[in-house]
Amino acid sequence: MILRCLVLIALLGGFASPLAAAGSAPEPPSDLKLVFALTKPTERPPSTAIFAYDVKAAARTEVYRDADKGDRVLLKIAGSDLLGAGRCFPPGDLYVIIGPPSVQLGASPSDYLSRLTLGAAAQGWQRLLPIPLSFSDASSYGLWNRAPIFAISPGANRIAFTALRVGSVKLDRPAIRVLTLAGAEEWQIPLPSSDFSVTDLAWSPDGSRLAYCLLPLGDEHTLDESLLPKAGVYVAEMAERTASLVYPCYGEAIAWGPKPNRIAVAVHSRDIWSPVDLVQVVVLPVRQKVEEFSVPGSAQALAYADGDWLAVQVSKDGRQEIWVYPGTGGLGRRVYERPEGEGRLALLGWARAGGEAP
């Protein structure tokens, strides 16, 4: 009987939660750094600083900070942070939208998708592509938070971003605009209706497909429950100009990985009102869930480093943290907690060695 109990305990140990024994979890290599932003929303306009974080040394290095005057990093529409409106990819290309903090009534802001190469010679921000007004009416863009969420394709050939309008022209329905970095519009991917919002976007490793996550708008009083079956992860095929629902769920954040044919999605664990405390991995093209693990809070952002390491931003009880997991599953551990009083955290991605201030 004792022997059978010991065997059972050993078997159960093989299925331990990814958070169990977190202290024994493996660490990312020393040349890999997290990149995140801290925004102080109480300031007008809010100010943002961006850091490269050495996981092993538990030390951060500032790579950018908004100046008191002039153009600055723009935050996502109706937000107070950079979640989804800033991205960083190895080896160290950081993308944001930069523009003036406020705009005169009726004027068009000079907002640009911009790139900063971490650890490079002192070149500063490189302007890549002007981004026209994408939300609401032009008259309301005295606001500082006018950046859409976006995704940059591998090789920085394309940008995909959410839009309700193109400058002064209002779209018939909400869409995801896909543009080359030369400014040519390749595709407007329409959403099912104006009752949906895009919660996140991610390009496939070869840049041929765009994954995006949709949720219906509304609260417990206004939500149209007939829209719920259309919620989930969609994949748009660039060559065929087709888009389809590949995984029904209530998802908030996505990342393409850990393998080229898999997508990780942070989902509400029960219904659309429940916590976002599960990460599920879907394999394509069979569209089946092959992995699932819980995270210690509400998952707000996911970022892979070459499929080897998954960073997850979580929020719980006022704490904002970043956890890191091996890309093929396993034990995760908390690597960073936002210091008290430093504003709102936004995980932007990963960079490799040389992520110091340029």
N, C-alpha and C positions, 0 to 999 in steps of 0.2 A: 504493500500500500504506500509506504513512504517512497519507494522507488518510482511508482507511478506518479506521485505528486511532484517529485523532482523533475521527471520528464515533462509533465504538463507545464511547470514553471519555466522550464527551458524553452519549450515551444512558444509559450506566450511571450517570452522575452524576445523572440525573433520577430514579433509583430508589434514591437513597442512604438509608441507615438514618436513622430519626428522630433518632438520637444523633449523627450525623455533623455536623461543623462546628457543634457546639452553641452556640458563642460567638456565632454569627450569628443565633440564633433570636430572633424577635420577643418583646417583653415585654408582660405584662398592663398595662392602663392604670393610671395612678398612684393612682386612687381605689379600686382593688381590692386587698384584703389577704387573705392566708392566715390561717386560725385553726387553731392546733394546741395540744395539751396535752403537758406533760412530767410524768411520774409517777415518783416514787422508790419502787420496790417493796421496797427493803430496810428501809424504815421500817415500823413497826407501830402504827397502820394506815398504809398508804402515803399520801404527800401528793402532791397534784396542783396544778400551776399551769397557767393557760391564757393564751395570748398571741395578739395580732394582729400579723401580720408584713408589713411593707412590703417587697415584692419589689424595687422599684427602689432604695430606700435601704438595703436589707439590714439593716433595723433592726426589732426586736421591741418591743412594748409589752405589759406585763402587764395583763390585764383581770380576772384572778381568781387567788386563791391560797387553799388550804385553811387555815383557822385551826387552831391547836394543839388547841382544844377545840370541842365542838359538832358540828353536822351538817356534812357535807362531800360532795363529789362522789363518787358510788359508781362503782366500776369494774365491768367486765363479769364475769359469773360465771366462776370459775376462771381469771381473767386478772389482769394487773397493769398494765393500761393502759385507755384509753378508746376504743380502736378499736371502732367500731360502737355504742358506748354513749354517745356524745356527737355532736351534729350542729350545724352552723352554716350558715345560708343568707343570701344577700344579701337585704335590705341589711345586717342585722347581728343576726339573732335566733339566740341560742345556746341549745341545749336539752341538758339533762343530767338525771340522776336524783340527787336529793340526799336524804340521810338520815343517821341516826346511824352512826358507824363500827362499833359493835358492838351486839348486842341480847341481852337476857337470855333464857335458855332458856325456851321456851314462849311468849315474848311476840311480838307482831306489830310489826315495825318501821314507823315512820312515814315511808316512802319516798315522795317526790313527784317526778313529772315537773315540771321547773322551767325557766323561761325568763329569760334575761338579755339585754336589748337593748343592744348595744354602742354607746357614744357617746351614750346617752340621759341624761336627768337622773338624779341619784343615787337610783334606785328599788330597786336590789338585785334579788335573785331573786324572780320571781313564781311562786307555786305554782299549777300548772295542774291536776294530776290525781294522786290517790294511786295508787301502783303496788303491788299486793299481792305476796306472795311468789310467785315464778315458777319456782323450781328446787328440786329435792331435797326433803327433808323439813323441816318447820318447825323441828325441833329443831336443825338445823345452821346456822341463820342468825345465829349469833354472828359469822359471817364478815363481813368488810368488803366482799368482792367479790360482791355479790348483784344487780347491775343486769343486766337482759337487754339484748341488742342491739336497737335499735329504729329506726324511720323515722317522720318527721313529714310529713304530706301538705302540699302547697301550700295556703297560707291557714291552716295550723295547725288544720285541722278534725278530723283523725284521727291516731291513733298506731297503729302496728303493731309488735308485739314478740313475741319468742319465749317460749314457756312450756311447762313440764311440769306445772304446777299453777296453781290460782287460790287463793292464800292457803292454807287448810287442805285444800282439795279437790284431789285429784290427778286429772289428765285421763286419759282412756282411752288416748290416744296423744299424742306431742308435737304442738304446734300453733303457729300464728301467730295471736295474738289481735289483732283490729282493734276499737278503741274510739274513740268520739267523745271530744272533750276535755271533754264534759259527763259522761262516765263510762259511757255506754251501750255495751254490747258489741254490735257489728254482726255480727261473724262470727268463728268459729274455723276457720281454714284448717288442716285436718289434714295432717300430713306422711305420706308413704307408710307409714312404720313408725317404731318407736323406734330403728332402726338408722341414721337420717339426722340430720344437723344442718344448721341454717341458717347459712351463712357470711356473708350480707349481705342487706340489703333496700333497696329504693328505690322511691319513688312516681313515677308518671308526672307530667309537668308539669301536666296538668289534674286530677290526683287521682283519676281513674277506674280506674286499674290499679295494682297493686302487683307489682313484680318482686322475686323472691327466688331465692337460689342455694342448692342442696342438694348435700351431699356425704355419702357413706356413712361411717359410723364404723368404726374399726378400724385396726390396724397391719398390717405385712406378714404377721403370723401369724394375725390374727383377722378380717381383712377378708373379707366375703362377696362374691366377685367377681360373683355373679349380680345384685347391686344396682347395679353400675356403669352399666348402661343408663338408670337412673332419675336419674343425677346430671346437674345442669345448671341452666340458668336457667328458672324458671317465671314465668308471668304470671297473676295472679288478677284477674278482671274483677269489679269491685265490684257493678255493676248485675245481672249474670247469676248471681253467686255461683258462678262456675266458675273452676277453676285448671288449667293445662295446661303441660306441658314444651314450651318454645318453642325451646330451643337446647341440645342435649346437649353437655356439656363438663365439665371438672373445674375449676370456678370458685371463687375465693376472695373477690373483691370486685366489686361492680357499681355502676354509676351510670347514670341515665337521661340520655342525650345522645349526641352533641352536638346532635341534632335531636329534636323531640318523638316521632318514630317510631323512634328508635334507642336501643339499650342497649349500653353499654361494659362488658366483663367482663374481669377479670384471671384468666388461666387457667394451669394447669400445662401446660407446652409439649408434653409427650409423653404421660406417663401420670400417674396420681394421685400418684406419688412424685417426679415430676420438678419442677424449679424453676417457680415462678409468675412467669415472665419474659416473658409475652406479654399484650398488651391487644388484644382483638378487639371489633369493633363489629358488632352484629347489627341488621338492619333489619326492622321489623314492618310488616305482618303476614306477609310472605313468608318470614320466619325464615331469612334468608341472611346469611352473613358478608360484609360489604362493605369492611372495613378491618382491618388487623392491623399491629402494630408491637411491637418488643421494648423492654423496659425494662432498665436496668442493675442488676438485682438481683431479689429476690423482692417482687412487688407486694403490699402489705398493705391499701391503701385507695385509693379513687378519689373525686374530687369535681369536679363541673363548676360553673362560674360562668356561668349563663345560656346554656350550650352553647358559649360562646366560648373558654373556657380549661379544660383538664383538669389537675388536680393529682393526682400519683401518689406515694404513700409507698412507698419501696422499702427493703429491708434486704439488706445484703451484707457478709460478713466482719466482722460486728460493727458496721458503720456503719448508721445510720438517716438517710435523706435524703428530701427532697421535690423532685420534678421537676415542671416545668410544660410542657405542650404546647399548641399552638393546637388549638382544639376540632375543626377540620376536618382534623386530621392535619398532619404537618410536623415540623420540628425541635424537639426538647425540650432543656431545660437544667436542671441542678441549681440550685435557688434557696436551699436550706437544708440544713444538716447538723447533726444533734443534737450539741451540745457534749459532750465526754467527761465522764462523771461526772454528767450531768444526768438520768439515769433513762431511761425508755422514752417514745418519741415516739408521738403519736396525731394524725393529720391529721383535723380535724373539719369543714373546709369553707372557705367564703369569706365575706368581709364587704366592704361598700363603705365609702366615706369616712365617718369618724366612729367608727372602731373603737377609739378610745382608752378607757381605763378610765372607767367611768361615775362 
